[in-house]
Amino acid sequence: MELNIAVCPQDLSEVLHWLSSQAAVHWLAPRPRLFLQNSIASMIVQDNGVSPSADYKAPDSHLFWQAGLDGKGQVIGIGDSGIDMNSCYFRDPANPFNPSPDSKEWISPNHRKVVYYYGIADTTFRDQVGHGTHTSGTLVGEDPADPTSKATGAAKGAKVAFVDISMQPTQVNAPQELDTEYFPKMYAQGARIFSDSWGSGNAEYDFQSSRVDAWLHSNQDCVSHFAAGNYGESDNLDTTITSPAVAKNVVTVGATKSLQPNYLSQTIAPVFLMSVEVKRAGKAPQYISVRLVKADFGGDGTALSGKGLKMVRASPPTACGSLDDAGSGKYKDAIVLARRGTCFFSEKMSAGTAAGAAAVVVVNDRAGGYFKMDAQDGQFTQGATPISLLAVTQRMGDELWSLFDNADSIAATIERYTDTWEAFEDIAAFSSFGPAKDGRIKPDVVCPGELASASSGQTAVSTDQQTCQIGRKSGTSMATPMVAGHAAIIRQYFMDGFYPSGAGKAADAHTPSGPLIKAVMMGGACDMKGNTEAYLPLEDSPSMRQGFGRLCLCSSLKLASKCNTNLQVVDRAVIKDKETHKYCLRSTGGDVRVMLVWYDPPAAISTGDGSSSTLINDLDLAVTSAGMGGQTLLGNHGQTKDSRNTAERVWLRNVPAGGLEITVTASINVPDGTPQNYSLVVQGAFADAGDHVWYVGPPDLARFSATVEPLQEALMSGKLQGWSCIVDKNVPGVVRYVSYMRPTDGGSTDYLSVTIVPNATAQEIHEFNLDDACRCGWDPMLKATWLLGSRQLAAAEQLVVWLRSFPMGFLSDRLYAGIARRTFADPRNPHCLYGVSKVVHTPVTAAWAAENFPGVIQTDNYYSAWRCRTIPSPWDTPHSSGSSNLNNSSSSSSGPLSGGQPACELVLLHHDELKVPESLARMAIKLGMWKR
């Protein structure tokens, strides 16, 4: 039976407390009030939250729309109950919607909103349910006559590729083989972002979940979003997220409440804020804020106010019985951190009281967030002035516990938490909660899920007249397209060259992978400070209620003059089994978030209780902070290794300034040992890459240009002095390769080569030249490679290690630790790229070499620079035989000619001291070239 109760605001806390203690009451939840519109929800996402008085029609209300980032050029795939194509939010008179009565498919690339419409079971091309029109409107809906309509979609500049999966009236008929019968249809129409607000009643990792994972693993340029489900009020279950939302690689979306005027934020128990100060010798203090929930018994917390108290760990950890050294004064007037379990809560309080403690903070022993310590248990009788007993979550408690390992002192103040918050900081009661059955964190992100959007005006007898109806719906179905629409904006952000500067630059354009988009949104998500459906504080992210937080674009992406989030990314990095990649940054003081995401191969379908791990390739993130005394935090759990999730985040809160070392380590478990791709995102208060000089800089480029430009002219004229031709190959229409060498004054050798490849661009050959995994297959002297560090994506700044072997077996391997390299664009020629590599000596490379290859001879002097440019194909000219002076190729082309096929010219200058007699070195290199 459901009972609706009206309560005066001033009595709410007392009434909630009384109701929660009644045996007949199984659930408490607020009666929802629907106020939020699409345009307000998108404003919350883009501006990290708003006040109830914010004007969604104001020009600056949507920061990313204002910057031209509204999804333009993006296609979003969606499967749902249909779209009312007569709605003004989709209708396009210039490109009428006129599907053939005998067809299941309609394609119109020029339609302003819908480029594709396919019916699986329902081929009426109508939406008689209304769900699909609503979700599609939240994605891309826009009324040309009212651009500031409250129902405007999140990615108002984008389009959708739509698959109608409805079976009237309420069921859906999505194919089981999602990777072959569903996603490819939308992918073929340009969709790379997918939004699906449907699911099953099965919480297992089933066939559909495995097929979604298979699709994303094979199509790394895509990101898929699924609604978490609306079973959040089923508190008798351990998890309520269902398939396909339980898949590993998807973004599972939960829902928050709406923006509500005069919202009264309440908790069911008193909440306190503990501000912790951690001191280490020679380091700036570290500050951490933690919420605590007070027990129903013990002190009321007022005695703690205004006092700076030392913190100590309980010994024994559970504080059961008497505390060790209780008479030594160790616990006198201290905050004692104790672990839950073994004895009654009252016994822990009794132990603290006997030792003279000021308070006992109990760390949860399970991943369930905050917990309520109800009426006094056990036989303890509290005295006249009892100490306070407070609770903290397992994850935050573990983080506090670990601080004692390398801190000189830890002190804290505890004050009553008096903050208020907007309704969208609370999780929606209906939003399904995790974990997945194998313990993975779900949902991934949350977003407002009570929205007004486009509404279908179609019925079985409706006319084809335009309508502009708006309807309100609530559910994770509504939150999902809001998140997916902003994923399209993130994709546009990179494709329009907003990274890394925060302003659109064509030269910085990059097509992001799906894992990168997912990492950006999850890494920058806002920690919600509201309550769960049980009126207890939400556990800090990542948690099983809010996932990694509420989607917040302004803390995820840098936007010139608007969002000051520092951002560095590594995309599509390839890591092999047992390999470790290291990246180094410098914290400037404040929060730094590091997010790792990869698409894992599909797992075996779950059987039984589904508790066996679905993780195949286990990547692990670790961040070591010099400002925190060398403390290392591990992804998601701080002190324990995560072997379940395909997304890991380390959030360094208020970390002092100092160096940060980020490592990614791989355990690859596929039978063939195929390497794993991953994306890494760093957001927050750290030194921007532009503030530091990379190992390779403009002077290196200038040196190369000053050397090569005269050589190129001499080469073209056939007057190359001092150089001997050692290789001359010409396979017309396939490859042109000429190589030269010359002795240097120091007795070593320089090498110069020119390669021309048909039907290729400078960008393609340049990327091929930087692909070390591929290079091992065609360069017989390259035995193995490792990536030790990386910086700016656009400049391809990398620090790598090479292990090279000689064609002659009697010579030992040579280690190049490490090689720094960088890409330079030619501002005069968009079809020309430069690259420079050279050996550099750093503490990172020295330590790596000593640990992994002790005794191997290292190369100290290595330099390689090249120029890739697109030229007309020399085989399109009458001079196709190609003499060694290459005088039939162009020396000044700025790009492919309008007639004929383009080719790519690669000019390479190379110097390598192999620490063997130079005659042997020359022979080895020549043999290596002949084998190519």
SULKASUL-V504703 format. One record per pair of residues at least 6 apart in sequence whose C-alpha atoms are under 6 Angstrom apart, sorted by the first residue. I is the first residue (numbers start at 1). GAP is how many residues later the second one is. Records with the same first field share a line. If there is no record, write none. Layout:
BEGIN
I->GAP + GAP
END
This chain:
BEGIN
17->251
36->222 + 223 + 415
37->113 + 414 + 415
38->113 + 114 + 413 + 414
39->111 + 113
40->16
42->112
43->19
44->6
45->506 + 507
46->507 + 508
47->507
48->504
52->209
57->91
69->420
70->85 + 86 + 87 + 419
71->84 + 86 + 87 + 417 + 418
72->85 + 86
74->84
75->83 + 84 + 85 + 115 + 116
76->84 + 115 + 117 + 118
77->83 + 84 + 85 + 109 + 114 + 117
78->84 + 116 + 117 + 118
79->83 + 84 + 85 + 117
80->52 + 84 + 85
81->46 + 50 + 51 + 83 + 84 + 85
82->44 + 45 + 50 + 82
83->44 + 49 + 50
84->42 + 43 + 49 + 372
85->6
86->380
87->379 + 380 + 381
88->55 + 379 + 380
89->52 + 53 + 54
90->23
95->16
99->7
104->14 + 15 + 19
105->12 + 13
106->10 + 11
107->8 + 9
108->7
109->6
113->46
114->45 + 46
115->46
116->45 + 46
117->45 + 46
118->45 + 46
119->44 + 45
120->45
128->330 + 331
130->326
133->322 + 323
134->319 + 320 + 321
135->346
137->16 + 316 + 317
138->15 + 315 + 343
139->14 + 15 + 16 + 342 + 346
140->13 + 15 + 16 + 18
141->11 + 12 + 15
142->10 + 14
151->302
154->328 + 331
155->330
161->25
165->7 + 8 + 9
166->6 + 7
176->32
178->33
179->32 + 36
192->30
193->29 + 30
194->30 + 31
195->30 + 286 + 289
196->30
197->29 + 30 + 280
199->44
200->43
201->41
202->40 + 41
203->38 + 39 + 40
204->406
205->400 + 401
206->399 + 400
208->36
209->34 + 35 + 38
210->392
213->36 + 389
214->388
217->382 + 384
220->293 + 294
221->292 + 293
222->292
223->291
224->26
225->25 + 26 + 27
226->19 + 26
227->25 + 26 + 249 + 250 + 253
228->13 + 17 + 24 + 25 + 26 + 204
229->12 + 203 + 247
230->200 + 201 + 202
231->9 + 199 + 201
232->197 + 198 + 199 + 200 + 201
233->197
239->194 + 195 + 196
240->192 + 193
241->191
245->7
249->350
251->193
252->191 + 192
253->190 + 192 + 193 + 227
254->177 + 189 + 192 + 222
255->173 + 176 + 191 + 192 + 193 + 194 + 221 + 224
256->168 + 170 + 171 + 172 + 191 + 192 + 193
257->166 + 167 + 169 + 170 + 171 + 191
258->165 + 166 + 190 + 192
259->164 + 165
260->163
267->268 + 269
268->267
270->24
271->21 + 22 + 146
272->19 + 20 + 143 + 144 + 145
273->17 + 18 + 141 + 142 + 144
274->15 + 16 + 139 + 140
275->13 + 14 + 137 + 138
276->11 + 12 + 135 + 136
277->9 + 10 + 133 + 134
278->7 + 8 + 132
279->6 + 128 + 129 + 130
280->127 + 128
284->372
286->369 + 370
287->367
292->98 + 99 + 100
293->97 + 98
294->96
295->78 + 94 + 95
296->78 + 79
297->79
298->88 + 89 + 90
299->87 + 88 + 89
301->87
304->110
305->110
307->106
308->104 + 105
309->25 + 102 + 103
310->24 + 100 + 101
311->23 + 24 + 25 + 99 + 100
312->24
313->23 + 24
314->22 + 23 + 24
315->8 + 9
317->21 + 22
318->20 + 21
319->19 + 29
320->23 + 28
322->29
326->29
331->24 + 26
332->24 + 25
333->23 + 24 + 25
334->23 + 24
335->23 + 24 + 25
336->24
337->24
338->24
339->23 + 24
340->22 + 23 + 24 + 25
358->29
359->28 + 29 + 30
360->29
361->29 + 30
362->29
363->29 + 30 + 31 + 34
364->29 + 30
365->29
369->24 + 170
370->23
425->103 + 104 + 105
426->104 + 105
427->105
429->104
433->111 + 112
434->8 + 110
435->6 + 7 + 109
437->173 + 174
438->173 + 174 + 175
440->204 + 205
441->103
442->102 + 105
443->104
444->103 + 104
445->102 + 103 + 104 + 105
446->100 + 104
447->32 + 103
448->31
449->25 + 26 + 27 + 29 + 30
450->23 + 24
451->21 + 22
452->19 + 20
453->17 + 18
454->16
455->14 + 15 + 16
494->16
495->14 + 15 + 16
496->8 + 13
497->7 + 8 + 9 + 11 + 12
498->6
502->56 + 57 + 58
503->57
508->286
515->82 + 83 + 164
516->163
519->76 + 78
520->36
522->26
523->72
524->31 + 32
525->24 + 25 + 26 + 27
526->23 + 24 + 26
527->14 + 22
530->7 + 8
531->6 + 7
532->6
541->7 + 8
542->6
554->9
555->10
558->6 + 7
565->119
566->117 + 118
567->115 + 116
568->113 + 114
569->111 + 112
570->109 + 110
571->108
572->105 + 106 + 107
573->104 + 105
574->102 + 103
575->100 + 101
576->99
577->89 + 90 + 91
578->88 + 89
579->86 + 87
580->84 + 85
581->82 + 83 + 206 + 207
582->80 + 81 + 206 + 207
583->78 + 79 + 206 + 207
584->76 + 77
585->74 + 75
586->72 + 73 + 74 + 100 + 101
587->70 + 71 + 99
588->69 + 97 + 98
589->66 + 67 + 68
590->64 + 65 + 95
591->61 + 62 + 63 + 93 + 94
592->59 + 60 + 91 + 92 + 93
593->57 + 58 + 89 + 90
594->55 + 56 + 87 + 88
595->53 + 54 + 85 + 86
596->51 + 52 + 83 + 84
597->49 + 50 + 81 + 82
598->48 + 80
603->11
615->29
616->53
617->50 + 51 + 52
618->48 + 49
619->46 + 47
620->44 + 45
621->13 + 14 + 42 + 43
622->11 + 12 + 40 + 41
623->9 + 10 + 38 + 39
624->6 + 7 + 8 + 36 + 37
625->6 + 35
626->32 + 33
627->29 + 30 + 31
633->6
635->13 + 14 + 15
636->12 + 13
714->6
715->170
716->169 + 171
718->167
723->17 + 18 + 19
724->16 + 17
725->14 + 15
726->13 + 14
727->11 + 12
728->9 + 10
729->7 + 8
730->6
733->142
735->21 + 22
736->19 + 20
737->17 + 18
738->15 + 16
739->13 + 14
740->11 + 12
741->9 + 10
742->7 + 8
743->6
750->160 + 161
751->158 + 159
752->156 + 157
753->154 + 155
754->152 + 153
755->150 + 151
756->148 + 149
757->146 + 147
758->145
759->143 + 144
760->143 + 144
761->109 + 143
762->106 + 107 + 108 + 142
776->6
781->23 + 24 + 25
782->22
783->20 + 21
784->19
785->16 + 17
786->14 + 15
787->13
788->11 + 12
789->9 + 10
790->7 + 8
791->6
795->27 + 28
796->26 + 27
797->24 + 25
798->22 + 23
799->20 + 21
800->18 + 19
801->15 + 16 + 17 + 18
802->13 + 14
803->11 + 12
804->9 + 10
805->8
814->43 + 44
815->43
816->42 + 43
817->28
818->21 + 22 + 27
819->19 + 20
820->17 + 18
821->15 + 16
822->13 + 14
823->11 + 12
824->9 + 10
825->8
826->6 + 7
829->65
831->38 + 39 + 64
832->36 + 37
833->34 + 35
834->32 + 33
835->30 + 31
836->28 + 29
837->26 + 27
838->24 + 25
839->23
861->52
862->49 + 50
863->47 + 48
864->45 + 46
865->43 + 44
866->41 + 42
867->39 + 40
868->37 + 38
869->35 + 36
870->25 + 26 + 33 + 34
871->22 + 24 + 25 + 31 + 32 + 33
872->24 + 25 + 30 + 31
873->28 + 29 + 30
874->15
896->6
END
